[in-house]
Amino acid sequence: MSLSSTLETEIPSSRRIFKAASKDLLTFSGIGDLVTFIIGADKVPIQVHKKMACRYSHILETAFDSSFIEGRTQKYELESVTLSAFALLAEWIYTQKIERPPSMKCRKTTGDKSSHSIACSTSTDYVALWILAEVLLKPRLQNLAIDVIADIGTAVANKDGIILAYEETAHNSLLREIFVSQATWTSR
């Protein structure tokens, strides 16, 4: 009998499962290398730990560990991304969560133009995040973003978010579909 089969029979299955899962746990050893994202038309440089960026995105891992310009310079340019949308991405890279804005809903703030404006601009950030997640092939992040978009309620009130969605996504995009669905339910 081999050592591995002996261990498997003597160790309770719950411990074996934990051991197998533990290799996927995040460790911060060797996290020192930084990569730079160049954000927006103003080309604002923002540094993120390479290990974190690559851990959750095969696109970024391929770019930074290749002979492409991104691999040689350790810089990745995101010209059409806003600083706010990138901040949400960075938050997700480090925590696997995105912060929901304070309870703001475009439909419910029509009497208060200031909070209405904040809610709508915030929802545009989540639309931009959804689009960025599509580029990075991160459906889980897209799901988190779409949940916030739906909660904010951007159906008719946020034309900038809708315009951005239609300019930056394919005609059969799920993001477009949610805006159509929201508009349909809002107009009833």
BANU-70519 format. One record per residue: residue in three letters; x, y, z of N, C-alpha, C, O in turn. Coordinates in steps of 0.001 Angstrom, whole numbers, plus 500000, padded with zeros to 6 digits. Layout:
! residues N
AlaXYZXYZXYZXYZ;...
//
This chain:
! residues 188
Met500854498823500000500000500000500000500896501236500000501842501320500783;Ser500604502176499138501425503379499038501101504350500165500057504262500812;Leu502018505270500376501837506269501431500595507117501177499841507402502106;Ser500374507524499915499216508374499620497906507641499856496959508239500367;Ser497822506361499499496574505636499744496370505394501231495234505389501705;Thr497472505191501988497371505048503436496845506334504053495962506300504911;Leu497382507462503622496934508748504150495470508997503833494725509515504666;Glu495062508629502629493678508862502233492706508061503080491614508539503388;Thr493091506832503465492172506027504261492193506419505727491194506238506424;Glu493304506952506210493420507296507620492970508718507937492629509013509082;Ile492966509589506958492584510985507181491116511148506806490708510755505713;Pro490329511719507693488914511935507362488772512741506075489602513593505759;Ser487704512452505344487512513104504047487421514619504169487853515329503260;Ser486872515133505265486762516586505407488136517242505419488298518345504896;Arg489109516589505999490465517143506018491091517066504636491814517977504235;Arg490827516003503909491380515880502557490815516992501675491544517591500885;Ile489548517261501806488936518318501006489558519662501356489881520452500469;Phe489726519921502653490333521180503064491739521301502517492126522364502031;Lys492513520222502588493884520255502095493911520549500600494737521334500135;Ala493015519925499849492987520146498407492611521592498099493162522196497179;Ala491679522144498863491245523520498613492286524530499066492335525640498536;Ser493124524166500043494056525138500604495082525630499597495607526732499760;Lys495386524861498569496354525336497583495819526534496801496598527296496227;Asp494503526705496774493909527835496074493764529068496959493384530136496479;Leu494063528924498243493959530073499134495010531110498772496125530769498377;Leu494655532340498907495560533433498591496616533578499668496312533586500861;Thr497850533689499236498932533995500166499576535289499701499515535635498521;Phe500185535991500620500818537250500266502332537131500187503033538142500135;Ser502841535905500178504282535741500004504628536008498546503915535568497644;Gly505697536712498317506123537031496958505208537987496229505162537984494999;Ile504484538799496963503508539692496330504125541018495899503416541883495385;Gly505421541195496094506080542480495906506043543099494527506034544326494426;Asp506021542316493454506057542887492111504793543685491822503679543243492104;Leu504992544866491254503869545727490891503792545863489383504810545833488693;Val502578546013488879502357546350487477501631547685487456500985548068488432;Thr501740548381486350501136549702486242500037549681485195500240549225484070;Phe498893550172485574497794550366484636497779551844484282497834552701485164;Ile497705552138483002497631553514482515496159553761482188495612553178481252;Ile495530554630482973494081554772482935493638556059482255494128557147482558;Gly492693555904481321492017557029480703492847557822479718494023557541479486;Ala492198558823479145492853559693478166493971560509478805494926560896478132;Asp493851560772480110494894561524480817496090560656481190497091561155481704;Lys495981559355480930497075558400481168497581558430482609498776558584482860;Val496655558282483541496990558266484963497560556887485318496895555873485107;Pro498784556842485855499361555542486219498883555086487607498925555846488574;Ile498432553840487678498014553258488953498679551894489070498608551071488157;Gln499325551669490209500022550403490407499178549431491229498482549806492173;Val499272548170490825498569547076491480499567545932491608500453545779490767;His499427545142492641500295543979492779500043543010491625498906542618491366;Lys501106542637490948501009541759489785500342540435490143499496539939489400;Lys500720539877491265500163538590491682498642538673491790497939537739491402;Met498140539772492309496696539936492471496006540140491123494971539530490856;Ala496571540987490283495960541259488978495906539996488129494901539727487471;Cys496978539230488144497057538026487309496267536864487894495812535993487152;Arg496099536838489190495382535740489848493946535640489347493427534535489188;Tyr493313536744489103491902536736488746491629537081487284490471537228486893;Ser492671537212486476492447537515485062493505536846484196494683537204484229;His493054535867483421493972535205482488494428536176481401495531536044480871;Ile493594537134481074493970538147480083495179538931480596496165539101479878;Leu495098539402481830496208540171482403497431539286482627498561539719482401;Glu497212538065483066498335537144483270499077536911481955500307536941481916;Thr498333536680480897498943536468479587499692537713479128500799537618478597;Ala499093538868479331499737540116478898501027540381479668502058540687479068;Phe500972540266480988502136540611481808503237539550481789504391539856482090;Asp502900538325481443503899537252481397504217536852479962504404535671479670;Ser504277537826479073504512537535477658505624538423477110506200539250477817;Ser505900538223475843506883539082475180506212540296474533506874541088473862;Phe504904540440474733504204541624474253504715542849475004505447542723475986;Ile504330544020474544504771545270475166504401545310476650505168545813477472;Glu503220544776476989502792544756478396503730543889479239504034544227480383;Gly504176542795478679505094541917479396506468542531479577507106542355480615;Arg506919543249478566508246543880478649508243545095479567509202545318480305;Thr507170545880479527507127547123480312506404546972481650506555547807482541;Gln505615545898481784504769545683482961503760546824483118503406547222484228;Lys503305547341481956502279548388481925501149547924481015501384547298479982;Tyr499919548240481413498741547850480649497871549086480498497421549665481487;Glu497638549482479265496896550718479014495409550437478845495007549560478080;Leu494610551196479570493151551123479490492641552532479202492153553222480097;Glu492758552944477959492479554329477579491020554715477733490721555851478098;Ser490106553795477462488687554161477513488053553910478883486832553991479020;Val488859553609479887488356553312481228488479554551482113489486555258482068;Thr487455554805482912487509555934483851488243555514485128488352554328485439;Leu488735556502485846489388556216487127488422555544488103488812554643488846;Ser487177555977488099486180555389489003485937553923488688485854553096489596;Ala485821553596487406485609552199487016486830551358487354486694550220487804;Phe488032551909487142489233551153487480489346550957488989489797549905489442;Ala488943551951489765488971551804491229488078550643491661488425549894492574;Leu486935550498491005486056549366491305486717548048490917486610547059491642;Leu487408548034489762488131546830489346489221546486490356489362545327490747;Ala489986547479490777491065547242491740490496546710493059491069545810493673;Glu489380547270493477488723546779494694488377545302494541488598544512495459;Trp487834544928493384487467543541493131488704542644493063488686541521493567;Ile489770543132492445491002542344492353491489541964493749491923540833493969;Tyr491420542894494682491937542643496026490945541945496959491365541232497870;Thr489648542133496753488668541610497715487664540630497124486973539937497871;Gln487568540559495806486551539770495120485145540278495428484169539536495320;Lys485055541537495808483777542194496074483840543584495461484920544110495193;Ile482674544170495244482634545583494875481683546285495837480627545764496194;Glu482082547458496233481294548243497181480042548752496486480105549321495396;Arg478931548542497119477687549112496606477609550559497077477979550865498211;Pro477132551443496219477007552840496648475952552944497749475127552044497907;Pro475977554036498505474914554231499504473561554122498816473464554359497612;Ser472560553783499524471235553526498971470760554677498087470087555602498540;Met471131554588496818470739555619495851470032554946494693470552553992494114;Lys468876555427494359468149554901493216467693556085492376467032557000492867;Cys468062556048491099467701557160490220466196557414490238465764558566490289;Arg465404556359490198463956556535490121463396557197491372462389557902491307;Lys464048556973492516463495557461493776464086558787494223463739559274495300;Thr464962559382493435465587560629493867465206561786492949465923562784492887;Thr464106561668492248463743562690491276463505564052491910463674565069491237;Gly463120564107493177462901565391493829464187566072494249464205567287494446;Asp465246565327494389466529565854494858467541565733493722468123564669493512;Lys467745566824492994468600566776491803470031566390492124470684565738491309;Ser470534566771493277471910566449493646472095564944493811473014564370493228;Ser471234564298494598471391562854494798471033562097493529471596561033493271;His470109562623492731469776562012491448471007562006490546471310560994489915;Ser471707563117490486472911563235489667473999562288490150474661561643489336;Ile474195562193491467475203561292492027474854559844491707475722559071491302;Ala473590559473491886473178558098491617473407557737490163473872556639489859;Cys473083558652489262473242558366487842474709558290487439475086557418486656;Ser475543559189487962476963559119487613477591557873488212478472557265487603;Thr477143557486489406477641556258490019477264555056489178478089554167488970;Ser476038555011488693475625553860487893476418553781486595476662552685486090;Thr476822554917486049477661554912484849479003554248485147479549553555484288;Asp479540554446486346480783553773486735480611552259486708481514551537486285;Tyr479459551777487157479217550331487164478972549801485755479313548656485458;Val478390550616484893478265550236483482479659550099482881479945549126482182;Ala480529551076483154481909551020482654482645549815483234483442549185482538;Leu482389549489484497483003548306485110482530547039484415483334546146484147;Trp481244546946484121480706545772483431481403545591482088481775544476481721;Ile481579546690481356482240546637480048483697546211480213484188545388479441;Leu484386546755481198485772546376481466485859544895481832486772544202481383;Ala484932544410482633484908542990483000484679542115481772485201541002481693;Glu483902542613480816483697541867479570485007541760478799485331540695478274;Val485758542849478726487055542856478037488023541885478710488785541192478035;Leu487990541837480038488905540977480797488366539552480975488991538724481638;Leu487212539278480382486578537957480450486328537519481896486724536426482301;Lys485677538374482655485378538106484059483867538142484292483347539144484782;Pro483158537067483949481698537074484101481231537256485546480174537844485774;Arg481987536771486512481594536946487910481576538431488283480675538889488986;Leu482563539169487814482600540609488061481457541299487319480858542238487843;Gln481154540843486112480019541399485378478729541197486175477889542094486246;Asn478578540021486768477376539749487562477272540686488757476189541183489066;Leu478395540930489431478379541860490564477993543267490102477203543949490756;Ala478556543692488975478261545033488452476797545150488039476152546162488311;Ile476277544123487387474895544192486912473925544210488090472869544840488012;Asp474271543527489178473426543576490375473314545004490899472229545449491275;Val474426545714490922474416547099491406473638547983490435472849548827490859;Ile473857547792489138473136548582488130471633548393488309470871549359488272;Ala471216547157488501469789546878488683469267547507489976468155548032490008;Asp470065547453491031469643548045492305469526549563492230468610550151492804;Ile470450550187491526470404551645491397469193552046490571468567553071490843;Gly468858551249489570467682551521488768467923552596487735467419553711487870;Thr468685552277486707469121553278485741468264553329484483468683553911483483;Ala467105552750484508466341552539483290466253553749482371466786553710481262;Val465616554790482787465439555944481916466307557103482383466743557924481575;Ala466554557167483666467206558322484261468665558495483876469163559621483895;Asn469367557431483530470793557544483279471121557361481809471560556289481392;Lys470910558390481040471163558278479605472643558064479310472972557392478332;Asp473556558617480130474991558430479885475385556961479990476162556466479173;Gly474855556265480989475141554840481138474590554032479982475242553108479495;Ile473394554377479543472779553663478421473563553927477144473818553002476374;Ile473946555172476913474744555507475728476064554756475755476475554190474743;Leu476730554744476896477993554019477030477801552535476721478605551938476005;Ala476748551948477255476475550530477010476276550267475519476785549277474992;Tyr475549551134474844475287550919473423476502551224472549476648550637471477;Glu477358552116472981478574552416472208479644551342472371480409551087471441;Glu479707550715473536480831549836473860480509548345473870481399547536474133;Thr479271547958473595478928546535473639478322546076472320477886546884471500;Ala478306544767472137477724544164470932476201544283470974475615544493472036;His475576544148469821474126544342469740473341543335470587472213543626470985;Asn473904542175470869473201541173471672473699541140473122473548540130473809;Ser474276542221473574474860542305474914473801542169476006472699542706475895;Leu474157541446477052473264541312478202473067542643478918472019542879479518;Leu474063543503478855473934544824479472472839545627478771472025546280479424;Arg472827545574477463471757546258476723470398545676477099469420546405477269;Glu470354544361477226469092543699477552468535544165478897467326544348479039;Ile469410544357479877468899544799481181468349546219481096467366546543481763;Phe468974547069480282468446548424480131467078548400479450466179549150479831;Val466925547551478456465625547426477788464587546897478775463460547388478832;Ser464981545895479547464071545324480541463668546363481586462495546472481942;Gln464646547122482074464336548156483068463419549224482480462482549678483136;Ala463691549616481253462860550643480617461434550136480440460474550887480611;Thr461305548867480099459986548274479917459209548276481228458038548654481255;Trp459848547858482307459177547792483600458927549173484179457925549375484864;Thr459805550123483924459651551470484460458501552203483781457798552990484415;Ser458312551941482491457301552684481738455891552146481951454932552727481445;Arg455750551069482675454411550496482899453613551311483865452468550970484164;
//
